[in-house]
Amino acid sequence: MDLLRFATAGSVDDGKSTMIGRLLYDTKSIFEDQLAAVERTSREMGVDFTNLALLTDGLRAEREQGITIDVAYRYFATPKRKFIIADTPGHPQYTRNMVTGASTADLAIVLVDARKGMVEQSRRHAFIVTLLRVPHLVVAVNKMDLVEYAQDVFERIRGEFAAFASKLSVPDLTVIPIAALHGDNVASRSDRMPWYEGPSLLHHLENVHVASDRNMTDVRFPVQYVIRPQSSEHHDYRGYAGSVAGGVLKPGDEVVVLPSGRQTRIASIDTEDGPVEEAFPPMAVTVRLEDDLDVSRGDMICRPHNAPAARQELDAMVCWMSDEPLVAGRKLAIKHTTRSARAVVRALRYRLDVNTLHRDESADVLALNDIGRIQLRSTVPLFVDDYRRNRATGGFILVDEATNDTVGAGMVVGSD
Amino acid sequence: MTTPSRTPEPDRPARIERAPGDYRLTHLQALEAESIHIFREVAAELERPALMFSGGKDSIVMLRVAEKAFWPARIPFPVLHVDTGLNFPEVIAFRDRRVEELKVALIVASVPDAIERGLVRPEPNGSRNRIQTPVLLEAIETHRFTALFGGARRDEEKARAKERVFSFRDEFGQWDPKNQRPELWNLYNGRIHVGESIRVFPLSNWTELDVWHYIGAEELEVPELYLARERSVFERDGMLYAANEFCRPKDGETVFDERVRYRTMGDANLTAAVRSHADTIDRIIEEIAVTRLTERGATRGDDRVSEAAMEDRKKEGYF
């Protein structure tokens, strides 16, 4: 059994909570006491049906106001896979939340109301999925029951999406007609849409191939923590612990350590369960090197002829997540892999209109939930790859040094 | 205490056989890797962390993952136990043995001691759940902890489903659900001001079933209370309580023998048992896989108070 993380996005009233409720319900992931609580709340709110959407409302303010404030995480499993859902709300601040949910997702589901087709919000959602390089996009055309399960309605929406997706270079697009309220094509194929020959939503989630989505080519090992037991038993042990961010590491491999540029070989790759012959993303291991080098947190271990760019000047797409707008000249803390530094925003190149994809080069601020391209200069070199090539070594966060809040999510553009 | 029987086909992370070129991790390996990453990140970035250990299954798994994260070095932070004085004795014995094995420092923050000093007062129903909070906050202040690892999982409860892995707390230990830092990729923001702290939940993405699968795969020892045994119990509010020194039947409550086990390890006076024949870890896994009640709904008198009980406690600075 492996793990699939997916994010869900939809406009208000697209039936997203109902779809998630349906996935949980049909995979027997809802417990009786949870269902009883939902039934009780439904009654208290004067709703005369059990509102499965309530299953996903976590906080009191959300239940009172009938809205979703924050990313909520849900879990279910089938015999084939364990699933982690990052459920992102369609309401205000949704860009920030959707970017957050999409950052770790293998797959994203964008919901569309069959009666409305692709609306502005659907385009925004699909764009964010692409910007965050979520490898698989599923468009769930919901409420097919309200359009008499008509094939032509579905085909029209599918055509619209395919055209838009080709502009965005979506790596893998699947469009599925569903009726979440009745369960059509959610956990199993529906008889009511015999013209649809594709998989049910759950079947697709269970079978989509994700193992090769991570970068297995470029060896990247950001040193996270230096392990030195200094005990009599492990007197001279010095290991570099971290999570593999790219490529496959093997004992004996020739490696180079950045920023020093010193070369050595991997002596062994250790775990508490014993040494391993190969380490690949997202394994957490401890690497020992043959030579005694000065290596510390924030250094990057890679291969001599395949190293990331060491850059202090970088261009990036950034999603701004703070009420206080971003302007050129702003100084921030930056965290990239295990490396932290300070950075200054040298220029705001443009603000992107997420609906039209128009680049507004006259913009001089990025407000909350805006996405734009910026140029940064950091106090020390960062070992970056193009985000499109490697999400783990292309993504970074920006932190306000006064409030310590995370205020921006950045994706490196063009490392060379 | 018991060493549980082994699962037939251990799924233990490093022992798994992979075909060459198959770069897939099992879900347990992926969860373990994520949790190890979180432990190392905190140890690298925050000065004075501590691990909150209760002796329950989640903290047992958490401690095991922490051991792996720093091996062959020792866990580089102490273990903190908020002792309500109402723990099952087996749980305390287990705690002491595990701490000894791992050679980590143990700090006990005692609720009875705090009651004696007048810091807190037990609730009328005997629950010491809520009054753990001031005791915990006092320990944080005394030891100047900046980060506390907790075993909470997001599948446990609706408020937790929205809590970050790094849950930021102000100088009063309060959680502000509407003002959480966005958490992107695996880039955690551990920056705090003096006096503030972070609760860190390395097992956020694990479910109850994952925890049991891991205990089985890793052959971890758990308090025997988790396993079904013939125990003397009585019924109260529709739940089964073991008759023991902390919890005596009232008039009209009859004691009878029943095969039961515990799904959670709360206070001995308020944690109910469930009817079960699951006397091995494998059987627990089978049982959990088909169970129709959440662990808290089934066994915790103290969580039943209201829909928002957990949310309120967390805002006050609870785990």
Chai-1 contact restraints between the chains, C-beta under 6 A:
chainA,res_idxA,chainB,res_idxB,connection_type,confidence,min_distance_angstrom,max_distance_angstrom,comment,restraint_id
A,M1,B,H27,contact,1.0,0.0,6.0,A-B,restraint_1
A,D2,B,R24,contact,1.0,0.0,6.0,A-B,restraint_2
A,D2,B,H27,contact,1.0,0.0,6.0,A-B,restraint_3
A,L3,B,H27,contact,1.0,0.0,6.0,A-B,restraint_4
A,L3,B,A30,contact,1.0,0.0,6.0,A-B,restraint_5
A,F31,B,R292,contact,1.0,0.0,6.0,A-B,restraint_6
A,F31,B,L293,contact,1.0,0.0,6.0,A-B,restraint_7
A,F31,B,T294,contact,1.0,0.0,6.0,A-B,restraint_8
A,E32,B,R292,contact,1.0,0.0,6.0,A-B,restraint_9
A,E32,B,L293,contact,1.0,0.0,6.0,A-B,restraint_10
A,D33,B,L293,contact,1.0,0.0,6.0,A-B,restraint_11
A,D33,B,T294,contact,1.0,0.0,6.0,A-B,restraint_12
A,D33,B,G297,contact,1.0,0.0,6.0,A-B,restraint_13
A,G58,B,K158,contact,1.0,0.0,6.0,A-B,restraint_14
A,G58,B,A159,contact,1.0,0.0,6.0,A-B,restraint_15
A,G58,B,A161,contact,1.0,0.0,6.0,A-B,restraint_16
A,G58,B,K162,contact,1.0,0.0,6.0,A-B,restraint_17
A,L59,B,P177,contact,1.0,0.0,6.0,A-B,restraint_18
A,R60,B,A308,contact,1.0,0.0,6.0,A-B,restraint_19
A,R60,B,E311,contact,1.0,0.0,6.0,A-B,restraint_20
A,D70,B,K162,contact,1.0,0.0,6.0,A-B,restraint_21
A,A72,B,A161,contact,1.0,0.0,6.0,A-B,restraint_22
A,A72,B,K162,contact,1.0,0.0,6.0,A-B,restraint_23
A,Y73,B,R154,contact,1.0,0.0,6.0,A-B,restraint_24
A,Y73,B,A161,contact,1.0,0.0,6.0,A-B,restraint_25
A,Y75,B,D155,contact,1.0,0.0,6.0,A-B,restraint_26
A,Y75,B,T207,contact,1.0,0.0,6.0,A-B,restraint_27
A,K82,B,H27,contact,1.0,0.0,6.0,A-B,restraint_28
A,I84,B,N205,contact,1.0,0.0,6.0,A-B,restraint_29
A,R96,B,P182,contact,1.0,0.0,6.0,A-B,restraint_30
A,T100,B,P182,contact,1.0,0.0,6.0,A-B,restraint_31
A,T100,B,L184,contact,1.0,0.0,6.0,A-B,restraint_32
A,S103,B,L184,contact,1.0,0.0,6.0,A-B,restraint_33
A,S103,B,W185,contact,1.0,0.0,6.0,A-B,restraint_34
A,A211,B,Y23,contact,1.0,0.0,6.0,A-B,restraint_35
A,A211,B,R24,contact,1.0,0.0,6.0,A-B,restraint_36
A,M216,B,Y23,contact,1.0,0.0,6.0,A-B,restraint_37
A,Q224,B,R40,contact,1.0,0.0,6.0,A-B,restraint_38
A,Y225,B,R40,contact,1.0,0.0,6.0,A-B,restraint_39
A,Y225,B,A44,contact,1.0,0.0,6.0,A-B,restraint_40
A,I227,B,A73,contact,1.0,0.0,6.0,A-B,restraint_41
A,P229,B,P72,contact,1.0,0.0,6.0,A-B,restraint_42
A,P229,B,A73,contact,1.0,0.0,6.0,A-B,restraint_43
A,H234,B,P72,contact,1.0,0.0,6.0,A-B,restraint_44
A,Y237,B,P72,contact,1.0,0.0,6.0,A-B,restraint_45
A,A241,B,R40,contact,1.0,0.0,6.0,A-B,restraint_46
A,S243,B,H37,contact,1.0,0.0,6.0,A-B,restraint_47
A,T271,B,A14,contact,1.0,0.0,6.0,A-B,restraint_48
A,E272,B,K68,contact,1.0,0.0,6.0,A-B,restraint_49
A,E272,B,W71,contact,1.0,0.0,6.0,A-B,restraint_50
A,D273,B,P13,contact,1.0,0.0,6.0,A-B,restraint_51
A,D273,B,A14,contact,1.0,0.0,6.0,A-B,restraint_52
A,G274,B,A14,contact,1.0,0.0,6.0,A-B,restraint_53
A,F280,B,Y23,contact,1.0,0.0,6.0,A-B,restraint_54
A,P282,B,A33,contact,1.0,0.0,6.0,A-B,restraint_55
A,M283,B,A33,contact,1.0,0.0,6.0,A-B,restraint_56
A,A284,B,A33,contact,1.0,0.0,6.0,A-B,restraint_57
A,A284,B,I36,contact,1.0,0.0,6.0,A-B,restraint_58
A,A284,B,H37,contact,1.0,0.0,6.0,A-B,restraint_59
A,R297,B,A44,contact,1.0,0.0,6.0,A-B,restraint_60
A,M321,B,P182,contact,1.0,0.0,6.0,A-B,restraint_61
A,K335,B,L187,contact,1.0,0.0,6.0,A-B,restraint_62
A,G395,B,W185,contact,1.0,0.0,6.0,A-B,restraint_63
A,I397,B,L184,contact,1.0,0.0,6.0,A-B,restraint_64
A,I397,B,L187,contact,1.0,0.0,6.0,A-B,restraint_65
A,V399,B,N189,contact,1.0,0.0,6.0,A-B,restraint_66
A,N404,B,R191,contact,1.0,0.0,6.0,A-B,restraint_67
A,D405,B,R181,contact,1.0,0.0,6.0,A-B,restraint_68
A,T406,B,R181,contact,1.0,0.0,6.0,A-B,restraint_69
A,T406,B,P182,contact,1.0,0.0,6.0,A-B,restraint_70
A,T406,B,N189,contact,1.0,0.0,6.0,A-B,restraint_71
A,A409,B,L184,contact,1.0,0.0,6.0,A-B,restraint_72
